[in-house]
Amino acid sequence: VVSTQSTGKSKKTKAKKNTLLLFKIKLIKFIFNYLIFFFLGFILKMRLFGKAKAAPKPEETIAKLRETIELLEKRELYLEKRISEQIKLAKANASTNRKKALLALKRKKMYEAQIEKLSGARLTIETQVTAIEAASVNLETLNAIRLGAQTMQQINQNMTIDDVDNTMDEVRDQMDVAQQISEAIAQPLGGELYDDAELENELNELEAENVEELLSSSQGQRVPTFPVTPINVPTSQLDEDREFEALGKSMAL
């Protein structure tokens, strides 16, 4: 009985495995067929419609439209000449052959209708040319502005507000240092050897002596003047004075 039960279980397990295997095989076949169908459809679509063409450049489009405008203008000139011919033909046959004259007038009306259509088409194309030129100018302007913005951004990456402030602070500090150095250089050497208060007192004493001499000379009697005779100074004394003067210049006194 036990062996019979185990045999039944093994058969059921094999059946499940076989069913799962068949399901996987069918799934693989379905995916494979779908890929083949998709690939064949793509190839057929490419053959029927071809590759997507790249958008033409604005210059090429404008040139093509202008060529079309020139063609329409030539067509209008040709029709205007034909209208003139039909008018002449109608005038020539107005009294002799009215049927021929009426046919010429019908042709004239037909040509005038064609000219009107050509004028409308030419106006439409000229409007397109103007719009494309304006759009092209706007695109060039936008590209220039975008390029300028990118350049400014690239420049500003190497320069910030903090960097500018720090640089200006450094410049101010260096200017202060230079000012201090200039003041130190301009200050006379040896100034500490003199006492300003002592010099002021000495200067005041000299001024007081000058005042006393002026007062005494104004209060005294007038001294008679005598002719001044030159005094012969010894040559040796003159030489000593010159040496003293030269010594003073050499010492920068």
Buried (B, 14 or more C-beta within 10 A) or exposed (E): EEEEEEEEEEEEEEEEEEEEEEEEEEEEEEEEEEEEEEEEEEEEEEEEEEEEEEEEEBEEBBEEBEEBBEEBEEBBEEBEEBBEBBBEBBEEBBEEBEEBBEBBBEBBEBBBEBBEEBEEBBEEBBEBBEEBEEEBEEEEEEEEEEEEEEEEEEEEEEEEEEEEEEEEEEEEEEEEEEEEEEEEEEEEEEEEEEEEEEEEEEEEEEEEEEEEEEEEEEEEEEEEEEEEEEEEEEEEEEEEEEEEEEEEEEEEE
